[in-house]
Amino acid sequence: MKTECIIASFDYSDFLAATLPFNRHAFDRLVVYTKPGDTETKRVCAQNAVECITTDAFTKDGAKFNRGAVYNEALANLRFNQWVCLMDSDVVLPSFFKQAFAAVQPHPELFYGARRYNVETPELWAEILKNPAALENVLLYRGFGYGYLQMFHRDSQVFQKVWGGQYPESFSCSESDWQFRNQWGEEVYNPPTGGSDECHKAKDVRDYGSGLLRCLPFPVVHLGTTGVNSTERKTTQWKSK
């Protein structure tokens, strides 16, 4: 089983500097796609021995961030054509991700996502790195399968027949990712929010979902504020301690 990760990222080199050291060995291939001229992203990728490709697809059809167009370019250039992971720049995977995903014995017709801890400040992340137990005090969002982490098999019937082997393209990456996700399971727009009814502390994260949608039995970590960078970078620089 081969896994291939695609990250569409520009003006996010500060987050990549924090996440790539944890994620670069989680897949058989990890590729970062960025805009021409984003020299900082290229530099961070080079420091972490991660492949970096530049593309104009981000601004296809006049968009500020047409992530779907970037994904479609990347999907046309896969090396293995097996398991694909679409992941955001600001997500940190657990050290055991590769082994744990294999242990799930993923079915090629299922779509996999993961719940996430939201670590909003560099200070909190620095505390967690020193004391991983501190993560238990962070809220764990119940949503899964959204754009920050999506895994599916290239030969999935949903991907090939419903989507025609293409990712939906739009001016808003948040809109296209839930549309893509919901073809496998839940048909409603149901993203995680900051409300107390949307998240809770739970150590037992089970494999569940509707239709062909499944939640992996381990969470990931999301760095920074959520829900404000769907079309362009608005948050301040992430300065890890």
SVG drawing of the C-alpha trace seen along z (x, -y; Angstrom):
<svg xmlns="http://www.w3.org/2000/svg" viewBox="-28 -39 46 43">
<polyline fill="none" stroke="black" stroke-width="0.4" points="0.0,0.0 1.4,-3.3 0.4,-6.7 0.9,-10.1 0.3,-13.4 -0.5,-16.7 -0.3,-20.1 -1.5,-23.2 0.3,-26.1 1.4,-29.6 2.2,-32.3 2.1,-29.6 5.8,-28.9 5.7,-29.7 3.3,-26.9 5.1,-24.5 8.3,-25.1 6.4,-23.9 4.6,-20.9 6.9,-19.4 9.4,-18.0 6.6,-15.9 4.8,-15.0 7.6,-14.4 8.1,-10.8 4.4,-9.9 3.9,-9.1 5.7,-7.3 5.6,-10.7 4.8,-14.2 4.6,-17.1 4.0,-20.8 2.5,-22.9 3.0,-26.6 2.8,-29.8 5.7,-30.9 7.7,-33.5 7.0,-32.0 10.7,-31.5 10.1,-31.0 7.9,-28.0 10.5,-26.5 13.3,-27.2 11.3,-25.5 10.6,-22.5 14.3,-22.2 15.3,-22.3 13.0,-19.4 13.9,-17.5 10.3,-17.8 9.4,-18.0 8.1,-21.5 6.3,-22.3 5.2,-25.7 2.0,-26.3 -0.3,-29.1 -3.4,-26.9 -4.1,-28.8 -5.4,-31.7 -7.2,-29.8 -10.4,-31.5 -9.4,-34.6 -9.6,-33.0 -7.5,-34.0 -7.1,-30.4 -8.5,-27.7 -7.3,-24.8 -9.3,-22.3 -7.4,-23.4 -4.1,-22.8 -5.2,-19.4 -6.3,-18.4 -2.9,-19.3 -1.3,-17.2 -3.7,-14.3 -2.6,-14.2 1.0,-13.8 0.7,-11.1 3.6,-8.7 1.7,-5.7 -2.0,-6.1 -3.1,-4.5 -4.0,-6.2 -4.1,-10.0 -4.0,-12.4 -5.0,-16.0 -3.8,-18.0 -3.4,-21.6 -0.1,-23.2 -1.1,-23.8 -1.8,-20.2 0.5,-18.0 0.1,-14.3 0.9,-11.9 4.3,-10.2 2.6,-6.8 0.4,-8.0 1.8,-5.7 1.6,-2.6 -1.8,-3.5 -3.3,-4.1 -2.0,-0.7 -3.4,0.9 -6.9,-0.3 -6.7,1.8 -8.4,-0.9 -10.9,0.1 -10.4,-1.5 -14.1,-2.5 -14.1,-4.4 -13.2,-8.0 -11.2,-8.7 -10.9,-11.8 -9.7,-12.6 -10.9,-14.7 -8.6,-17.5 -7.3,-19.3 -7.2,-23.1 -4.0,-24.6 -4.5,-28.3 -1.2,-29.8 2.5,-29.1 2.8,-29.4 0.3,-26.6 2.0,-24.4 5.4,-25.0 3.8,-23.8 2.4,-20.7 5.8,-19.9 7.4,-20.0 4.5,-18.1 2.3,-16.1 -0.2,-15.5 -1.2,-19.2 -3.1,-18.3 -5.8,-16.7 -6.8,-20.2 -7.5,-21.2 -10.9,-20.8 -11.3,-18.0 -13.6,-18.9 -16.2,-16.3 -16.1,-17.1 -14.0,-15.0 -13.3,-14.5 -13.1,-18.2 -10.3,-19.8 -7.6,-19.8 -7.2,-16.0 -8.9,-13.9 -7.8,-10.4 -9.2,-8.3 -8.1,-5.8 -7.4,-6.9 -9.5,-4.1 -12.5,-4.7 -15.8,-4.5 -17.0,-7.7 -13.9,-9.5 -13.9,-8.1 -17.6,-7.9 -19.2,-10.7 -16.3,-13.1 -14.8,-11.9 -11.4,-11.7 -11.4,-15.4 -11.6,-17.6 -14.3,-20.3 -13.0,-23.7 -14.3,-26.9 -13.2,-30.4 -13.5,-29.1 -11.5,-26.1 -13.9,-25.6 -16.9,-25.1 -15.2,-22.6 -13.8,-20.4 -17.1,-19.8 -18.8,-19.1 -16.1,-16.6 -16.4,-15.0 -20.2,-14.7 -20.4,-12.6 -19.1,-9.7 -21.4,-10.2 -23.3,-13.0 -25.1,-15.1 -25.4,-18.2 -23.0,-21.1 -21.7,-20.2 -18.3,-21.7 -16.8,-22.0 -17.4,-25.3 -16.2,-27.0 -19.5,-26.3 -19.5,-24.1 -22.0,-21.7 -19.5,-21.1 -16.5,-19.9 -15.7,-18.2 -12.9,-16.4 -12.9,-12.7 -10.1,-10.3 -12.0,-7.5 -12.0,-8.4 -13.8,-5.5 -14.1,-4.6 -17.5,-5.9 -19.3,-7.7 -22.2,-7.4 -22.2,-5.8 -18.7,-5.4 -17.3,-8.2 -15.1,-7.0 -13.3,-8.7 -9.8,-7.5 -9.3,-6.2 -6.7,-8.9 -6.9,-12.7 -4.5,-15.2 -3.5,-18.7 -4.4,-21.9 -2.2,-24.9 -3.6,-28.5 -7.1,-30.1 -9.7,-28.2 -12.1,-29.5 -10.5,-32.8 -8.1,-31.8 -10.3,-30.2 -9.4,-32.5 -6.2,-34.3 -3.9,-34.6 -5.3,-36.8 -3.8,-35.5 -0.6,-36.6 2.7,-34.8 3.1,-31.6 6.3,-31.9 7.2,-28.7 9.2,-28.9"/>
</svg>
